[in-house]
């Protein structure tokens, strides 16, 4: 049974960042460390566990008092399409809403557009292209 929780131990955080890098950065030849930014200390971090193995990750943070942003959603390739991303996203939205977010924004890769649409996000326009090749769309969901 999959469990969603915040990473707590040093090993959980190491595995959390490793999965983020493996899925979101390594395929594009990006250096270790590129899976982090300057908002890590202010963010909500969630992991999906299958027994003790981290199989999915996601992060939420605030851009201002009302606007939250979801970033770094990544699911182990062997576990994609099993609802784990939705479980992480639902829990992130719940926690962000509890902390006062009125809406959530994110930049979705083309391959993830249908996933986010299925979860109530609307395309608002184009977002920056990552590494000159990964097209993104700006999306938004109202939490009220």
Secondary structure, 3 states (H helix, E strand, C coil): CEEEECCCCHHHHHHHHHHHHHHHCHHHCCCCCCCCCCCHHHCEEEEEEECCEEEEEEEEEECCCCEEEEEEEEECHHHCCCCHHHHHHHHHHHHHHHCCCCEEEEEEEHHHHHHHHHCCCEEEEEEEEECCCEEEEEEEEECC
